């Protein structure tokens, strides 16, 4: 993973995941967030290894934020501060 890149673990057909993907696009965060579809074995294995049980989930390099509300709160800190140390 590139330094400063967040990882979004998501499911294509999941409405909360879609909500978060739209948020990322709306706030032009695509260059900061790597999309990882848990329908793929490698992404699912990484998500599970990090303690994943709910999608969407956002890995910030330190913590896995799970659920749309938690993920968008973490992304809002990136938008507001322009950096990842929230």
C-alpha positions in Angstrom: 0.0 0.0 0.0 1.2 3.5 -0.8 2.0 5.7 2.1 -1.0 7.9 3.0 -3.4 5.6 1.2 -6.5 4.4 3.0 -8.1 1.1 2.1 -11.9 0.8 1.7 -13.2 -2.7 2.0 -16.6 -2.8 0.4 -19.2 -4.9 -1.4 -20.6 -3.7 -4.7 -24.2 -4.6 -4.0 -24.2 -3.3 -0.4 -26.1 0.1 -0.1 -23.9 1.4 2.8 -20.8 0.6 0.8 -22.3 2.5 -2.2 -23.0 5.5 0.1 -19.3 5.6 1.1 -18.0 5.2 -2.4 -20.2 8.2 -3.4 -18.8 10.2 -0.5 -15.3 9.4 -1.7 -16.1 10.6 -5.2 -18.0 13.7 -4.0 -15.1 14.8 -1.9 -12.5 13.9 -4.6 -10.7 11.4 -2.3 -10.2 8.8 -5.0 -6.4 9.4 -5.0 -6.3 8.8 -1.3 -8.5 5.7 -1.0 -7.8 2.2 -2.5 -11.1 0.3 -3.2 -10.9 -3.3 -2.1 -14.0 -5.4 -3.0 -14.3 -8.2 -0.5 -15.9 -10.4 -3.2 -12.3 -11.1 -4.2 -10.4 -13.6 -2.1 -7.3 -11.5 -1.4 -9.3 -8.4 -0.3 -11.6 -10.6 1.9 -8.6 -12.3 3.5 -6.9 -8.9 4.2 -10.2 -7.5 5.6 -10.7 -10.6 7.9 -7.1 -10.4 9.0 -7.7 -6.8 10.2 -10.7 -8.0 12.2 -13.3 -7.2 9.5 -16.9 -8.3 10.0 -18.9 -5.3 8.6 -18.7 -3.5 5.3 -17.9 -0.9 4.4 -14.7 -0.8 6.5 -11.8 1.6 6.2 -8.3 0.7 7.1 -6.2 3.8 7.9 -3.0 2.0 8.7 -3.7 1.8 12.4 -7.4 1.1 12.8 -10.2 -0.6 10.9 -13.3 1.6 11.0 -16.4 -0.5 10.3 -19.9 0.6 9.2 -20.8 3.5 6.9 -21.1 6.0 9.7 -17.7 5.2 11.2 -16.1 5.2 7.8 -17.6 8.5 6.8 -16.6 10.1 10.1 -13.0 9.0 9.5 -13.1 10.3 5.9 -14.6 13.6 7.1 -11.4 14.1 9.2 -9.4 13.7 6.0 -11.6 16.2 4.2 -11.5 18.7 7.1 -7.9 18.4 8.0 -6.5 17.5 4.6 -4.4 14.9 6.3 -4.7 11.4 7.8 -3.7 11.9 11.4 -7.2 12.3 12.9 
